[in-house]
């Protein structure tokens, strides 16, 4: 088993860390509910939570009716006769106990924020352009962004960040070594975690960006408590990740963009690999090429986006076609992985909001009429939220 590049926040048994993680996801939460979720005795939970309070990880808080956090889907709390009628005390993570820096490396820039111990952004979003994609130049930018975020967090009264989480599109081994980063054009494995730690003095975890989004959602967002949750992204590329009971479904090949080559339109354009109508037609470059063909002259993706926002007929037609293809992809994920919810994200996800009816039509075309409606969401795109998601990965390792 690989050694994590991040230290753990506190010492303790496996169940100590499970309790802390449970409090982080579901807090404020009572000790009785914790015991029932984790299958532990109330005595064991009391001992563990006392240790975590002493360690400065969690704190007690009055928990009035309606103020409890989310609970796992399908969980039915057993009534405790001894506690009936008594005001309950909740447990929650101390939000100002730690802070973290999260970063998202894109093809052209790096975005960075600092977050507190419960994944809330506590600084502005700092952004630097990438002019040189060499690992050394990228690490220099990361160092500067770490300083900027740390200084702002400390000036606002937050503790100095204790770790850095960095996400990028590609394949990462042991949350430390980047072996494939198509947008960075790195030809050899890059020991990015070690390089950043040497430059910043902070332990650093490196993560796939799509995995980070789904982890963040399952720890701090709309995926909390769900049995399974998926993220589908499209923009510069097409990405997908899945969790079951809050844990990433992982395999060695998952970071190579395999989902981008699933058929979504037999009459669609060919991708660079020669596949006709695969999900790569949802990527910006493919959309720009298809739009250029429609209007009869070269056009960029930004040209298409501008025309789509102003309801130019040719752009609207391509929006509708793209959204139907997207709906086909969503239906495929829903049919095979059967997640409780799907997040549609990415820098080009705004297209989905323009053609929501065609998106639903694409889903319904490939779903059984008696199957449950697919629950999906389309959050507004914000690079700060992608950076926050990288920090969520670091928090997850730091606590778990």
C-alpha positions in Angstrom: 0.0 0.0 0.0 1.4 3.4 -1.0 2.3 5.9 1.7 0.1 9.0 1.5 1.9 12.3 0.7 -0.2 14.0 3.4 0.1 13.3 7.1 -3.0 12.5 9.1 -4.5 15.3 11.2 -4.6 13.1 14.4 -3.6 9.7 15.6 -6.1 7.0 16.4 -7.7 3.8 15.3 -9.4 3.2 12.0 -12.7 3.9 13.7 -11.4 7.2 15.1 -10.9 8.4 11.6 -14.2 7.0 10.5 -16.0 8.9 13.2 -14.3 12.1 12.3 -15.1 11.6 8.6 -18.7 10.9 9.5 -18.9 14.1 11.6 -17.4 16.0 8.7 -20.0 14.7 6.2 -23.1 14.7 8.4 -22.5 17.2 11.2 -23.9 18.5 13.3 -24.8 15.0 14.4 -25.6 13.3 17.7 -23.5 10.6 19.2 -26.5 8.2 19.1 -26.8 8.8 15.3 -23.1 8.3 14.8 -23.2 5.0 16.6 -26.1 3.8 14.5 -24.6 4.8 11.2 -21.2 3.2 12.0 -22.5 0.2 13.8 -20.6 1.0 17.0 -21.7 1.0 20.6 -22.6 4.2 22.2 -19.8 3.7 24.7 -17.2 3.4 21.9 -18.5 6.5 20.2 -18.4 8.5 23.4 -14.7 7.4 24.0 -13.7 8.3 20.4 -15.5 11.6 20.3 -14.0 12.6 23.7 -10.5 11.9 22.2 -11.4 14.0 19.1 -12.7 16.9 21.2 -9.5 16.8 23.3 -7.4 16.8 20.0 -9.2 19.9 18.8 -10.8 18.2 15.8 -14.5 18.4 16.7 -16.7 20.4 19.1 -20.1 20.1 20.7 -22.9 22.3 19.6 -26.6 22.6 20.6 -28.6 20.8 18.0 -32.2 22.1 17.8 -34.8 20.6 15.6 -34.2 20.9 11.9 -30.5 21.9 12.4 -29.0 18.5 12.0 -26.9 17.8 8.9 -27.8 15.4 6.1 -27.9 11.7 6.8 -27.2 8.7 4.5 -30.0 8.0 2.0 -32.3 5.3 3.4 -30.9 5.5 6.9 -33.7 5.2 9.5 -32.7 6.3 13.0 -33.8 4.1 15.8 -35.6 5.9 18.6 -33.7 6.1 21.9 -36.3 6.0 24.8 -33.7 7.3 27.3 -33.1 10.4 25.3 -36.7 11.1 24.3 -37.6 14.7 25.1 -34.1 15.7 26.0 -32.3 18.4 24.0 -29.6 16.8 21.9 -26.0 17.9 21.7 -24.5 17.7 18.2 -20.9 17.3 17.1 -19.2 19.1 14.3 -15.8 19.7 12.9 -14.1 22.9 14.2 -14.1 24.9 11.0 -11.1 27.1 12.0 -9.0 24.3 13.3 -7.1 23.9 10.0 -6.9 25.6 6.6 -5.9 24.1 3.2 -4.9 25.4 -0.2 -6.6 24.0 -3.3 -5.5 24.5 -6.9 -6.8 23.5 -10.3 -4.2 23.3 -13.1 -5.7 24.1 -16.5 -4.1 24.2 -20.0 -3.6 28.0 -19.8 -3.8 29.0 -16.1 -3.8 27.8 -12.5 -6.6 28.8 -10.1 -6.1 28.6 -6.3 -8.2 29.2 -3.1 -7.8 28.6 0.6 -10.5 26.7 2.4 -11.3 25.9 6.0 -11.6 22.5 7.7 -15.2 22.0 6.4 -14.4 22.8 2.8 -15.6 26.4 2.7 -13.7 28.9 0.6 -12.1 31.6 2.8 -10.1 33.6 0.3 -10.6 35.1 -3.1 -9.6 33.1 -6.2 -6.0 33.7 -7.1 -5.2 33.0 -10.8 -1.9 32.9 -12.7 -1.4 32.3 -16.4 0.8 29.4 -17.5 3.3 30.7 -20.1 5.7 27.8 -19.7 4.3 24.3 -19.1 7.6 22.8 -18.0 7.2 21.2 -14.5 9.7 23.6 -13.0 7.8 26.6 -14.3 4.5 25.3 -13.2 5.8 24.6 -9.7 7.1 28.2 -9.5 3.5 29.4 -10.2 2.2 26.9 -7.6 4.6 28.3 -5.0 3.5 31.9 -5.6 -0.2 31.0 -5.5 0.4 29.1 -2.2 2.0 32.2 -0.7 -0.8 34.4 -2.0 -3.5 32.2 -0.5 -1.7 31.6 2.7 -1.1 35.4 3.3 -4.7 36.2 2.6 -6.0 33.5 4.9 -3.7 34.5 7.7 -4.6 38.1 7.4 -8.2 37.2 7.8 -7.5 35.4 11.0 -7.4 31.8 9.7 -4.6 29.4 10.6 -1.7 29.0 8.2 -2.6 26.3 5.6 -1.3 22.9 6.6 -1.4 21.1 3.2 -2.0 21.7 -0.5 -4.3 19.8 -2.8 -3.7 20.1 -6.6 -5.9 18.7 -9.3 -5.4 18.4 -13.1 -6.7 16.5 -16.0 -4.7 13.3 -16.3 -3.4 10.2 -14.6 -1.8 10.3 -11.1 -0.1 7.5 -9.2 -0.3 7.4 -5.4 -1.6 11.0 -5.3 1.9 12.1 -6.0 3.3 11.3 -9.5 1.7 12.6 -12.7 2.2 10.0 -15.4 -0.2 11.5 -18.0 -1.2 15.1 -18.4 -2.4 15.8 -22.0 -2.9 19.5 -21.5 0.6 20.0 -20.0 2.3 17.9 -22.6 4.6 16.3 -20.1 6.4 13.5 -21.8 7.9 11.9 -18.6 6.4 11.1 -15.2 6.6 14.2 -13.0 7.1 13.9 -9.2 4.8 16.8 -8.7 4.0 16.2 -5.0 7.6 16.1 -4.0 8.5 19.1 -6.1 5.7 21.2 -4.6 6.6 20.1 -1.1 10.2 21.2 -1.6 9.1 24.5 -3.0 6.4 25.4 -0.5 7.3 23.4 2.6 3.8 22.0 2.7 2.7 18.4 2.2 0.9 18.1 -1.1 -1.5 15.7 -2.7 -2.0 15.5 -6.5 -5.4 14.4 -7.8 -7.4 13.9 -10.9 -9.7 16.9 -11.4 -12.9 15.0 -12.1 -12.3 12.7 -9.1 -11.9 15.8 -7.0 -15.2 17.3 -8.1 -17.1 14.1 -7.1 -15.2 13.8 -3.8 -16.0 17.4 -2.9 -19.7 16.9 -3.7 -19.8 13.7 -1.5 -18.1 15.4 1.4 -19.5 18.9 1.4 -22.1 19.2 -1.4 -25.2 17.6 -3.1 -23.7 14.1 -3.0 -23.6 13.9 0.8 -25.5 10.9 2.0 -26.2 9.4 -1.4 -25.5 5.8 -2.1 -23.9 6.7 -5.5 -23.1 9.9 -7.2 -21.6 10.6 -10.7 -19.9 13.6 -12.4 -19.9 14.1 -16.1 -17.9 17.0 -17.4 -17.4 18.5 -20.9 -15.3 21.4 -22.2 -11.7 21.0 -23.4 -12.3 17.3 -22.9 -15.0 14.8 -21.7 -14.6 13.3 -18.2 -16.5 11.0 -15.8 -16.2 9.8 -12.2 -18.3 7.8 -9.9 -18.6 7.2 -6.2 -20.4 4.4 -4.3 -21.2 5.2 -0.6 -18.9 8.2 -0.9 -15.9 6.2 -2.1 -14.4 6.6 -5.5 -14.8 3.8 -7.9 -11.3 3.4 -9.2 -9.3 1.4 -11.7 -5.9 1.9 -13.2 -7.2 3.2 -16.6 -10.0 5.5 -15.4 -8.0 8.7 -16.0 -7.4 8.3 -19.7 -10.7 9.8 -20.9 -12.2 6.5 -21.9 -15.8 7.9 -21.5 -15.1 10.3 -24.3 -15.2 7.5 -26.8 -18.7 6.1 -26.0 -21.1 6.4 -28.9 -23.7 9.1 -28.5 -24.7 9.9 -32.1 -24.2 7.5 -35.0 -24.5 10.4 -37.4 -22.0 12.6 -35.5 -18.5 13.8 -36.4 -15.4 11.6 -36.2 -12.9 12.2 -33.4 -9.2 12.2 -33.9 -9.1 8.4 -33.2 -11.5 7.8 -36.1 -14.6 7.0 -34.0 -17.8 8.3 -35.6 -20.2 10.0 -33.2 -18.4 9.3 -29.9 -18.7 11.6 -26.9 -15.7 13.6 -28.1 -18.3 15.5 -30.1 -19.2 17.2 -26.8 -15.7 18.7 -26.6 -15.0 22.4 -27.5 -12.8 21.7 -30.5 -15.3 19.3 -32.0 -18.2 21.7 -31.5 -16.1 24.5 -33.0 -15.3 22.3 -36.1 -18.9 21.3 -36.5 -20.1 24.9 -36.2 -17.6 26.0 -38.8 -19.0 23.4 -41.2 -22.5 24.6 -40.5 -21.9 28.3 -41.1 -19.4 27.7 -44.0 -16.3 29.5 -42.6 -13.9 28.9 -39.7 -15.2 29.7 -36.2 -13.9 29.2 -32.7 -15.8 27.7 -29.8 -16.0 31.3 -28.4 -17.7 32.3 -31.6 -20.2 29.5 -31.2 -20.8 30.4 -27.6 -21.4 34.1 -28.5 -23.9 33.1 -31.2 -25.6 30.6 -28.9 -26.2 33.3 -26.3 -27.7 35.6 -28.9 -29.9 32.9 -30.3 -28.4 32.8 -33.7 -30.4 30.0 -35.5 -27.4 27.9 -36.6 -25.9 28.0 -33.2 -29.2 27.2 -31.5 -29.6 24.2 -33.8 -26.2 22.9 -32.8 -26.9 23.6 -29.1 -30.0 21.4 -29.3 -28.1 18.7 -31.1 -25.3 18.8 -28.6 -27.7 18.7 -25.7 -29.5 15.7 -27.1 -26.1 13.9 -27.4 -25.3 15.0 -23.9 -28.7 13.5 -22.8 -27.7 10.2 -24.5 -24.5 10.2 -22.5 -26.3 10.9 -19.2 -28.8 8.1 -20.0 -25.9 5.7 -20.7 -24.4 6.5 -17.3 -27.7 6.2 -15.6 -28.5 2.9 -17.2 -25.1 1.3 -16.5 -23.9 2.9 -13.2 -27.4 3.7 -11.8 -26.2 6.6 -9.6 -28.6 8.4 -7.3 -27.6 11.7 -8.9 -25.5 13.0 -11.8 -23.7 16.3 -11.8 -23.1 17.8 -15.3 -20.2 20.2 -15.0 -17.2 21.6 -16.9 -16.4 24.9 -18.5 -18.9 24.3 -21.3 -21.8 23.0 -19.2 -23.6 26.2 -19.8 -24.7 24.7 -23.1 -26.8 22.2 -21.2 -28.8 25.0 -19.7 -29.5 26.5 -23.2 -31.0 23.2 -24.4 -32.5 21.6 -21.3 -35.5 20.2 -23.2 -33.3 18.5 -25.7 -31.1 17.2 -22.9 -34.2 15.6 -21.3 -35.3 14.3 -24.6 -31.9 12.6 -25.1 -32.2 11.0 -21.6 -35.7 9.8 -22.2 -35.0 8.4 -25.6 -32.6 5.8 -24.0 -34.4 5.2 -20.7 -37.3 2.7 -20.1 -40.6 4.5 -19.7 -41.1 3.1 -16.3 -37.6 3.8 -15.0 -37.3 6.5 -12.4 -36.4 10.0 -13.8 -32.7 10.7 -13.8 -31.8 13.2 -11.1 -29.2 15.6 -12.4 -27.9 19.1 -11.6 -25.9 21.6 -13.6 -24.0 23.9 -11.3 -22.6 27.2 -12.6 -19.0 26.8 -13.8 -16.4 28.5 -11.5 -12.7 27.6 -11.5 -12.7 28.5 -7.8 -15.0 25.6 -7.1 -12.6 23.3 -9.0 -9.8 24.5 -6.9 -11.9 24.0 -3.7 -12.5 20.4 -4.9 -8.8 19.8 -4.9 -8.6 21.0 -1.3 -11.5 18.6 -0.5 -9.3 15.7 -1.6 -6.5 16.9 0.7 -9.0 17.2 3.6 -10.3 13.7 2.9 -6.8 12.3 3.1 -5.8 14.5 6.1 -8.8 13.3 8.1 -9.2 9.8 6.9 
